[in-house]
Amino acid sequence: MMDFRLERNAMGQLVFHTAGGAAHVGVVPVRAFPLAAPDEGLSLVSTDGHELAWIDRLDGLPGPLRSLIAEELAAREFQPEVLRLVSVSTFSTPSVWTVETDRGQTEFVLKSEEDIRRLGTTGLLIASGQGVHYIVRDRQALDRASRRLLDRFL
């Protein structure tokens, strides 16, 4: 049972209403495990960093509330998925990578090999020099040329 309401105000901010009637403007949903379990363990946090509510599962929420939180998360979380490596400027770092993502082709700078983090057995998280994190969900699913380029950095 939920003892709160959530709505968007005229400024586009989320407003959290407690059962007692208190309102918190500018609430932010934060995933506990954004990569490993994105739909499990979600906290609604106030502007001063205090947790207002804990949600065990996003899919356990009523439709309108789930949609509101999902919209807010989508606006905050920008994590393009790498589908193919087009080219790499050099096999030493820093290097310029040209990649095809789920949002189109882009270029970024890989500052060092430490900016590639393993996620499980086949996933990768690549931090660009511009601060954008790119995800490779399954490097084995990439085409052969992409895997070859990637292997030079792993």
SEZABA-473787 format. One record per residue: x, y, z of N, C-alpha, C in turn. Coordinates in nm, 4 decimals, always signed. Each point is the difference from the previous one (the first is absolute). Layout:
((X Y Z) (X Y Z) (X Y Z))
...
//
This chain:
((+0.0838 -0.1192 +0.0000) (-0.0838 +0.1192 +0.0000) (+0.0877 +0.1249 +0.0000))
((-0.0324 +0.0931 -0.0876) (+0.0766 +0.1241 -0.0071) (-0.0640 +0.1036 +0.0916))
((+0.0851 +0.0684 +0.0762) (-0.0502 +0.1059 +0.0866) (+0.0486 +0.1364 -0.0492))
((+0.0060 +0.0129 -0.1330) (+0.0408 +0.1264 -0.0604) (-0.0635 +0.0149 -0.1374))
((+0.0035 +0.1243 -0.0494) (-0.0418 +0.0303 -0.1369) (+0.1154 +0.0708 -0.0683))
((+0.0054 -0.0132 -0.1301) (+0.1045 +0.0656 -0.0773) (-0.0653 +0.0648 -0.1208))
((+0.0365 +0.1251 -0.0268) (-0.0530 +0.0700 -0.1164) (+0.1060 +0.0946 -0.0544))
((-0.0223 +0.0492 -0.1192) (+0.0912 +0.0970 -0.0607) (-0.0659 +0.1375 +0.0094))
((+0.0760 +0.1002 +0.0477) (-0.0562 +0.1348 +0.0107) (+0.0136 +0.0750 -0.1327))
((-0.0444 +0.1252 -0.0023) (+0.0013 +0.0801 -0.1225) (+0.1416 +0.0270 -0.0506))
((+0.0984 -0.0099 +0.0876) (+0.1403 +0.0213 -0.0375) (+0.0666 -0.1289 -0.0478))
((-0.0749 -0.1103 +0.0003) (+0.0539 -0.1274 -0.0454) (+0.0707 -0.0800 +0.1071))
((-0.0033 +0.0476 +0.1239) (+0.0661 -0.0700 +0.1099) (-0.0939 -0.1029 +0.0617))
((+0.0597 -0.1077 +0.0527) (-0.0810 -0.0977 +0.0720) (-0.0292 +0.0526 +0.1396))
((-0.1242 -0.0162 +0.0427) (-0.0419 +0.0410 +0.1338) (-0.0488 -0.1239 +0.0734))
((+0.0602 -0.0261 +0.1153) (-0.0318 -0.1149 +0.0842) (-0.0919 +0.0480 +0.1115))
((-0.1172 -0.0617 +0.0123) (-0.0958 +0.0350 +0.1053) (-0.0086 -0.1160 +0.0979))
((+0.0270 +0.0270 +0.1287) (-0.0106 -0.1035 +0.1024) (-0.1457 -0.0208 +0.0370))
((-0.0277 -0.1086 +0.0705) (-0.1361 -0.0275 +0.0465) (-0.0478 +0.1099 +0.0944))
((+0.0934 +0.0629 +0.0708) (-0.0340 +0.1076 +0.0924) (-0.0212 +0.1345 -0.0663))
((+0.0222 +0.0084 -0.1310) (-0.0248 +0.1232 -0.0724) (+0.1228 +0.0841 -0.0306))
((+0.1160 -0.0378 +0.0509) (+0.1221 +0.0761 -0.0295) (+0.0393 -0.0208 -0.1464))
((+0.0498 +0.1070 -0.0621) (+0.0413 -0.0067 -0.1404) (+0.1494 +0.0279 -0.0113))
((+0.0671 -0.0791 -0.0816) (+0.1431 +0.0170 -0.0274) (+0.0149 +0.0215 -0.1506))
((+0.0473 +0.1177 -0.0382) (+0.0156 +0.0360 -0.1410) (+0.1411 -0.0357 -0.0475))
((+0.0100 -0.0493 -0.1232) (+0.1311 -0.0298 -0.0583) (+0.0545 -0.1362 +0.0357))
((-0.0891 -0.0926 +0.0297) (+0.0403 -0.1362 +0.0355) (+0.0669 -0.0667 -0.1202))
((+0.1016 -0.0817 +0.0294) (+0.0760 -0.0676 -0.1051) (-0.0024 -0.1511 +0.0241))
((-0.0374 -0.0798 -0.1010) (+0.0106 -0.1454 +0.0144) (+0.1445 -0.0436 -0.0243))
((+0.0497 -0.0887 +0.0862) (+0.1380 -0.0484 -0.0102) (-0.0021 -0.1519 +0.0051))
((+0.0599 -0.0621 -0.0997) (+0.0073 -0.1463 -0.0034) (+0.1117 -0.0475 +0.0929))
((-0.0276 -0.1053 +0.0777) (+0.1027 -0.0575 +0.0866) (+0.1030 -0.0762 -0.0823))
((-0.0466 -0.0720 -0.1006) (+0.0877 -0.0806 -0.0852) (-0.0331 +0.0290 -0.1465))
((+0.0449 +0.1148 -0.0532) (-0.0423 +0.0428 -0.1334) (+0.0397 -0.0933 -0.1136))
((+0.1068 -0.0756 +0.0159) (+0.0437 -0.0889 -0.1071) (-0.0398 -0.1440 +0.0251))
((+0.0212 -0.0479 +0.1215) (-0.0255 -0.1407 +0.0308) (-0.1488 -0.0312 +0.0136))
((-0.0758 +0.0895 +0.0601) (-0.1434 -0.0229 +0.0214) (-0.0738 +0.1331 -0.0103))
((-0.0148 +0.0537 -0.1208) (-0.0558 +0.1343 -0.0156) (-0.1447 +0.0167 +0.0463))
((-0.0773 -0.1067 +0.0037) (-0.1401 +0.0118 +0.0415) (-0.0234 -0.0415 +0.1442))
((+0.1076 -0.0261 +0.0723) (-0.0118 -0.0393 +0.1404) (+0.0729 +0.1012 +0.0874))
((-0.0585 +0.0304 +0.1143) (+0.0648 +0.0885 +0.0944) (+0.0134 +0.1421 -0.0502))
((-0.1022 +0.0790 +0.0270) (-0.0034 +0.1381 -0.0461) (-0.0344 +0.0884 +0.1188))
((+0.0708 +0.1093 +0.0140) (-0.0235 +0.0921 +0.1094) (-0.0503 +0.1328 -0.0549))
((-0.0950 +0.0596 +0.0675) (-0.0442 +0.1359 -0.0327) (+0.0683 +0.0917 +0.1004))
((+0.0830 +0.0908 -0.0503) (+0.0873 +0.0804 +0.0845) (-0.0377 +0.1473 -0.0107))
((-0.0018 +0.0673 +0.1155) (-0.0324 +0.1427 +0.0030) (+0.1194 +0.0820 -0.0477))
((-0.0208 +0.1301 -0.0181) (+0.1071 +0.0878 -0.0482) (+0.1151 +0.0098 +0.0991))
((-0.0263 -0.0276 +0.1276) (+0.1088 +0.0031 +0.0984) (+0.0644 -0.1371 +0.0202))
((-0.0356 -0.0962 -0.0848) (+0.0655 -0.1308 +0.0019) (-0.0606 -0.1034 +0.0920))
((-0.1129 +0.0296 +0.0615) (-0.0642 -0.0964 +0.0893) (-0.0948 -0.0913 -0.0779))
((+0.0051 -0.1274 +0.0346) (-0.0900 -0.0960 -0.0642) (-0.1408 +0.0188 +0.0551))
((-0.0949 +0.0192 -0.0900) (-0.1394 +0.0179 +0.0391) (-0.0786 -0.1296 -0.0113))
((+0.0379 -0.0837 -0.0959) (-0.0704 -0.1276 -0.0197) (+0.0937 -0.0988 -0.0678))
((-0.0213 -0.1265 +0.0312) (+0.0735 -0.1101 -0.0632) (-0.1001 -0.0821 -0.0797))
((+0.0355 -0.0311 -0.1231) (-0.0870 -0.0798 -0.0865) (+0.0761 -0.1271 -0.0352))
((-0.0550 -0.1147 +0.0393) (+0.0679 -0.1276 -0.0250) (+0.0115 -0.0308 -0.1485))
((-0.1118 +0.0141 -0.0709) (-0.0016 -0.0328 -0.1433) (-0.0797 +0.1057 -0.0757))
((+0.0584 +0.0506 -0.1061) (-0.0674 +0.1000 -0.0825) (-0.1261 -0.0573 -0.0631))
((+0.0055 -0.1267 -0.0427) (-0.1172 -0.0604 -0.0649) (-0.1116 -0.0347 +0.0984))
((+0.0246 +0.0179 +0.1296) (-0.1035 -0.0227 +0.1004) (-0.0846 +0.1235 +0.0275))
((+0.0325 +0.1102 -0.0648) (-0.0740 +0.1249 +0.0205) (-0.1186 +0.0091 -0.0944))
((-0.1028 +0.0761 +0.0387) (-0.1117 +0.0248 -0.0915) (+0.0509 +0.0710 -0.1261))
((-0.0655 -0.0238 -0.1128) (+0.0419 +0.0517 -0.1299) (+0.0373 +0.1470 -0.0053))
((-0.0877 +0.0915 +0.0445) (+0.0327 +0.1429 -0.0099) (+0.1236 +0.0392 +0.0820))
((+0.0134 -0.0568 +0.1191) (+0.1154 +0.0297 +0.0846) (+0.1280 -0.0569 -0.0618))
((-0.0099 -0.1215 -0.0498) (+0.1146 -0.0643 -0.0655) (+0.0443 +0.0826 -0.1212))
((-0.0950 +0.0468 -0.0792) (+0.0317 +0.0812 -0.1184) (+0.0680 +0.1309 +0.0376))
((-0.0490 +0.0636 +0.1043) (+0.0566 +0.1267 +0.0453) (+0.1458 -0.0181 +0.0429))
((+0.0263 -0.1044 +0.0763) (+0.1367 -0.0272 +0.0457) (+0.0884 -0.0401 -0.1175))
((-0.0517 -0.0829 -0.0899) (+0.0778 -0.0433 -0.1171) (+0.0368 +0.1193 -0.0882))
((-0.0921 +0.0947 -0.0178) (+0.0282 +0.1210 -0.0786) (+0.1130 +0.0807 +0.0630))
((-0.0051 +0.0138 +0.1308) (+0.1021 +0.0772 +0.0710) (+0.1361 -0.0686 -0.0086))
((+0.0006 -0.1314 +0.0137) (+0.1256 -0.0748 -0.0118) (+0.0581 +0.0123 -0.1404))
((-0.0845 -0.0094 -0.1008) (+0.0465 +0.0098 -0.1389) (+0.0614 +0.1370 -0.0278))
((-0.0567 +0.1031 +0.0588) (+0.0526 +0.1350 -0.0199) (+0.1354 +0.0176 +0.0687))
((+0.0201 -0.0677 +0.1112) (+0.1247 +0.0131 +0.0769) (+0.1107 -0.0916 -0.0482))
((-0.0368 -0.1174 -0.0470) (+0.0995 -0.1014 -0.0345) (+0.0219 -0.0032 -0.1508))
((+0.1156 +0.0410 -0.0408) (+0.0349 -0.0035 -0.1419) (+0.1156 -0.0974 -0.0133))
((-0.0270 -0.1168 -0.0540) (+0.1013 -0.1041 -0.0105) (-0.0166 -0.0728 -0.1333))
((+0.0583 +0.0549 -0.1056) (-0.0145 -0.0640 -0.1307) (+0.0616 -0.1401 -0.0016))
((-0.0619 -0.0884 -0.0766) (+0.0508 -0.1362 -0.0137) (+0.0824 -0.0100 -0.1280))
((+0.1233 -0.0471 +0.0137) (+0.0875 -0.0181 -0.1158) (-0.0438 -0.1250 -0.0748))
((-0.0305 +0.0169 -0.1284) (-0.0414 -0.1115 -0.0850) (+0.1138 -0.0472 -0.0904))
((+0.0929 +0.0941 -0.0315) (+0.1100 -0.0335 -0.0906) (+0.1109 +0.1031 +0.0150))
((+0.1235 -0.0451 -0.0022) (+0.1141 +0.0904 -0.0052) (+0.0335 +0.0229 -0.1464))
((-0.0040 +0.1250 -0.0424) (+0.0276 +0.0345 -0.1389) (+0.1504 +0.0138 -0.0210))
((+0.0653 +0.0758 +0.0897) (+0.1448 +0.0177 -0.0107) (+0.0573 +0.0484 +0.1320))
((+0.1315 -0.0181 +0.0127) (+0.0761 +0.0473 +0.1150) (+0.1229 +0.0695 -0.0572))
((+0.0294 +0.1216 +0.0466) (+0.1089 +0.0783 -0.0601) (+0.1374 -0.0615 +0.0231))
((+0.0205 -0.0592 +0.1157) (+0.1276 -0.0619 +0.0343) (-0.0239 -0.1043 +0.1080))
((+0.0896 -0.0968 +0.0089) (-0.0164 -0.1046 +0.1006) (+0.0676 +0.0348 +0.1317))
((+0.0492 +0.1224 +0.0117) (+0.0492 +0.0488 +0.1283) (-0.0949 +0.1110 +0.0445))
((-0.0007 +0.0286 +0.1273) (-0.0911 +0.1023 +0.0510) (+0.0778 +0.1274 +0.0282))
((-0.0649 +0.1148 -0.0148) (-0.1395 +0.0191 -0.0386) (-0.0229 -0.0305 -0.1479))
((-0.1203 -0.0453 -0.0298) (-0.0363 -0.0296 -0.1384) (-0.1432 +0.0453 -0.0267))
((-0.0271 +0.0289 -0.1251) (-0.1343 +0.0430 -0.0409) (-0.0726 -0.1214 -0.0557))
((-0.1144 -0.0300 +0.0579) (-0.0822 -0.1127 -0.0437) (-0.1199 +0.0527 -0.0775))
((-0.0286 -0.0612 -0.1117) (-0.1228 +0.0269 -0.0745) (-0.0851 -0.1251 +0.0151))
((-0.1199 +0.0173 +0.0550) (-0.0866 -0.1146 +0.0288) (-0.1407 +0.0235 -0.0523))
((-0.0688 -0.1084 -0.0275) (-0.1422 +0.0027 -0.0343) (-0.0739 -0.0390 +0.1272))
((-0.0910 +0.0865 +0.0460) (-0.0771 -0.0289 +0.1205) (-0.1481 -0.0118 -0.0344))
((-0.0792 -0.0322 +0.1004) (-0.1445 -0.0065 -0.0191) (-0.0595 +0.1381 -0.0262))
((+0.0806 +0.1046 +0.0114) (-0.0448 +0.1370 -0.0247) (+0.0703 +0.0629 -0.1202))
((+0.0730 -0.0825 -0.0757) (+0.0697 +0.0493 -0.1183) (+0.1511 -0.0066 +0.0156))
((+0.0702 +0.0436 -0.1029) (+0.1464 -0.0041 +0.0013) (+0.0547 +0.1189 +0.0772))
((+0.1083 -0.0233 +0.0747) (+0.0633 +0.1065 +0.0771) (+0.1484 -0.0282 +0.0156))
((+0.0703 +0.1005 +0.0475) (+0.1430 -0.0091 +0.0273) (+0.0244 +0.0389 +0.1435))
((+0.0957 -0.0667 +0.0643) (+0.0402 +0.0406 +0.1338) (+0.1465 -0.0329 +0.0214))
((+0.0573 +0.0600 +0.1032) (+0.1398 -0.0237 +0.0345) (+0.0058 -0.0968 +0.1169))
((+0.0774 -0.1071 -0.0176) (+0.0296 -0.0919 +0.1100) (+0.1341 +0.0449 +0.0561))
((-0.0008 +0.0524 +0.1240) (+0.1222 +0.0550 +0.0590) (+0.1000 -0.1085 +0.0376))
((-0.0503 -0.1085 +0.0599) (+0.0893 -0.1087 +0.0404) (-0.0767 -0.1314 -0.0001))
((+0.0737 -0.1089 -0.0002) (-0.0636 -0.1317 -0.0013) (-0.0793 -0.0258 +0.1279))
((+0.0341 +0.0712 +0.1074) (-0.0731 -0.0144 +0.1260) (-0.1421 +0.0556 -0.0096))
((-0.0286 +0.0733 -0.1072) (-0.1347 +0.0541 -0.0197) (-0.0961 -0.1033 -0.0581))
((+0.0491 -0.1215 -0.0208) (-0.0857 -0.1109 -0.0433) (-0.0165 -0.0925 +0.1194))
((-0.1238 -0.0118 +0.0478) (-0.0281 -0.0820 +0.1181) (-0.0825 -0.1207 -0.0393))
((+0.0367 -0.1153 +0.0501) (-0.0743 -0.1232 -0.0287) (-0.1271 -0.0053 +0.0843))
((-0.1080 -0.0446 -0.0646) (-0.1283 -0.0208 +0.0672) (-0.0360 -0.1463 -0.0194))
((+0.0178 -0.0791 +0.1014) (-0.0264 -0.1429 -0.0130) (+0.1010 -0.0639 -0.0933))
((-0.0416 -0.1057 -0.0681) (+0.0935 -0.0728 -0.0859) (+0.0113 +0.0580 -0.1406))
((-0.1053 +0.0629 -0.0510) (+0.0050 +0.0482 -0.1388) (-0.0313 +0.1484 -0.0169))
((-0.0424 +0.0670 +0.1046) (-0.0369 +0.1408 -0.0115) (+0.1164 +0.0934 +0.0284))
((-0.0091 +0.1214 -0.0538) (+0.1021 +0.1022 +0.0218) (-0.0665 +0.1352 +0.0205))
((+0.0636 +0.0838 +0.0800) (-0.0400 +0.1387 +0.0160) (+0.1211 +0.0837 -0.0389))
((-0.0158 +0.0842 -0.1010) (+0.1108 +0.0794 -0.0530) (-0.0267 +0.1467 +0.0323))
((+0.0914 +0.0612 +0.0754) (-0.0133 +0.1410 +0.0364) (+0.0776 +0.0845 -0.1001))
((-0.0683 +0.0914 -0.0646) (+0.0665 +0.0873 -0.0974) (+0.0674 +0.1158 +0.0725))
((+0.0892 +0.0663 -0.0704) (+0.0663 +0.1171 +0.0551) (-0.0961 +0.1142 +0.0273))
((-0.1170 -0.0033 -0.0633) (-0.1014 +0.1040 +0.0196) (-0.0941 -0.0321 +0.1158))
((+0.0187 -0.1159 +0.0645) (-0.0821 -0.0370 +0.1146) (-0.1220 -0.0841 -0.0321))
((-0.0211 -0.0332 -0.1261) (-0.1128 -0.0854 -0.0378) (+0.0423 -0.1456 +0.0178))
((-0.0886 -0.0800 +0.0567) (+0.0267 -0.1429 +0.0167) (-0.0746 -0.0778 -0.1074))
((+0.0743 -0.0792 -0.0745) (-0.0562 -0.0844 -0.1054) (-0.0022 -0.1430 +0.0510))
((-0.1064 -0.0726 -0.0310) (-0.0111 -0.1378 +0.0460) (+0.0091 -0.0967 -0.1182))
((+0.0707 -0.1090 +0.0230) (+0.0024 -0.1131 -0.0927) (-0.0629 -0.1136 +0.0800))
((-0.1219 -0.0366 -0.0342) (-0.0710 -0.1009 +0.0794) (+0.0614 -0.1386 -0.0144))
((+0.0427 -0.0337 -0.1211) (+0.0606 -0.1312 -0.0242) (+0.1038 +0.0144 -0.1103))
((+0.1263 +0.0032 +0.0384) (+0.1036 +0.0223 -0.1021) (+0.0107 -0.1160 -0.0972))
((-0.0479 -0.1189 +0.0391) (+0.0009 -0.1145 -0.0911) (-0.1028 +0.0174 -0.1119))
((-0.0999 +0.0846 +0.0222) (-0.1037 +0.0240 -0.1011) (+0.0440 +0.1041 -0.1042))
((+0.1113 +0.0683 +0.0255) (+0.0506 +0.0969 -0.0974) (+0.0544 -0.0730 -0.1223))
((+0.0074 +0.0700 -0.1129) (+0.0576 -0.0616 -0.1196) (+0.1498 -0.0252 +0.0223))
((+0.0564 -0.0843 -0.0840) (+0.1382 -0.0446 +0.0171) (+0.0999 +0.1171 -0.0003))
((-0.0167 +0.0939 -0.0915) (+0.0911 +0.1151 -0.0085) (-0.0050 +0.0832 +0.1284))
((-0.1191 +0.0184 +0.0552) (-0.0148 +0.0757 +0.1246) (+0.0683 -0.0719 +0.1153))
((-0.0181 -0.1317 +0.0070) (+0.0633 -0.0783 +0.1070) (+0.1523 +0.0084 -0.0092))
((+0.0530 -0.0045 -0.1224) (+0.1457 +0.0100 -0.0194) (+0.0533 +0.1342 +0.0504))
((-0.0674 +0.1080 -0.0370) (+0.0421 +0.1323 +0.0465) (-0.0063 +0.0087 +0.1520))
((-0.1078 -0.0484 +0.0555) (-0.0204 +0.0058 +0.1440) (+0.1030 -0.0834 +0.0752))
((+0.0329 -0.1167 -0.0526) (+0.0965 -0.0893 +0.0655) (+0.1370 +0.0653 +0.0165))
((+0.0345 +0.0948 -0.0849) (+0.1291 +0.0678 +0.0112) (+0.0089 +0.0850 +0.1265))
((-0.1148 +0.0320 +0.0595) (-0.0020 +0.0848 +0.1189) (-0.0322 -0.0764 +0.1282))
((-0.0342 -0.1272 -0.0127) (-0.0381 -0.0789 +0.1184) (+0.1145 -0.0845 +0.0506))
//
